[in-house]
């Protein structure tokens, strides 16, 4: 009867699985290239920018090979031409195992850490090591799961899990997290599971053969496995991918009570880094580990100053360096920290090392396509005319503004209990929210009535 | 003698001794970064606790692993108490040596004596406790014998069951007895700092 209790409770908690929020680039799933690295017009969420995507595809191949370290790429183009989208596409195409570290140029300016430390850390976050490590796991067949909820409905749940092998049986007390993941994985009596002791990660191996008689109760794809033998707790070798930064952190933690007084700044000593570099190359020579150089993506790179650029110049020469992708939307501008002007605000010696990919403004057709993809992503249905109007707006103002209008128009449409966004909805939100040029226009006209307008004579330098 | 190399390892380790709570506490730091801590009863010279802390592959510090004696911290399986831990009704396995034998105790085993079989597996130098009702199974090694590279003898193995506890004993061979005597003599030579709890100054 306990078993039954557990199984009837499972559907109730199913909705725990989190829904991902929709971000600006969540529709991008890759670069959208074919096998010959030619860009398809519309694929994997990418539209247009054929030449830049092909260029990015070549860089991607280089990264995947993993032989070349310390190359740098600059994606330059006007705002809203898909620079970040291309970088995200590269990240998606690289997959889970290749480290991809993204940061904005301004992120490195922090009071807690020097600029170069922040850059070093990001560099090391972009390089991973695949290494075999022993971990302890629990492997057994589920005899029974019992989860009790407090009668009041709030408070911690209590649970018990009984696992067995052919030789033994053990009862475990479950914590809250474990209860959640067990119900998320829909673990039932008769399943053979493994639990990673350190992380609590559960994997289902299949159904036990002894339960084969309730076959009709489950799908045809159910796998049957033998009940594990021996002890429930086992040591297993697993391959881990960890970034160099993670190894740094593990090794630089001040130990014992001294940690209380050390005033942790988050900076990592260079001796620690050197030791780890030595250790990693030792592992590589012994064949114990494999180095995976990944990608460091710095958006808004013109925000970096001259010191950072000189640091990057040096860092790119190390053989433990990732591929660096930078993006900027600036033309010829001042290099931060100097009075010199330079293309993209990047010093000439740095520019000399870069492969530069240019992005160009989207055509009307491409804009239409992108808006369509975004509508699908945001689950908003657009009528044909509304789509045309929105594309027009996008061409005249900006792609970003048009994308903003999708969800707002969607809401307006839902409020009038319709399912498809019509031209009126677009008009409505277009009049409610100003775009950049209308806002500027408005400012010019009504400048005098704003507060502090008498002091605005000096113009602010925003670079 | 076979125990030579382990002796050398012990000799090269950095040792710190401390007398506290009627116990002689010795800390060994080995050249590979791993640590061993032992506690001996001051009056009887019996080993009360021996635990190890080894470096993980990536250089992190692992948790203390108790080899001999009772671990005082509850058996939480990982750093996070939110995951899972063994229920208190489960059998508890621990090692508690006497002067003349290695001894393992499994508490919370209510089954009668006929249920248990204890055997030696030559292949991986381990002892195995089996139960005919398939409730408990434990494979364990005798690290002391492994370290001194001594053979396992099934004649040295005995077991009893009383008060819900299964006691497995392995009679220490002469080499081990000699070695332990010698080690204890060495440890007594170590200059031990006497720590007084009441005299804990802030600086």
Interface residues (C-beta under 8 A of the other chain):
Chain A: X131 X132 X133 X134 X138 X160 X161 X164 X165 X166 X167 X168 X169 X170 X171 X172 X173 X174 X175 X176 X177 X178 X195 X197 X198 X199 X200 X230 X231 X242 X246 X247 X250 X251 X253 X255 X276 X279
Chain B: X56 X57 X58 X59 X60 X61 X77 X78 X79 X80 X81 X82 X83 X84 X85 X86 X87 X89 X90 X130 X131 X134 X135 X136 X137 X138 X139
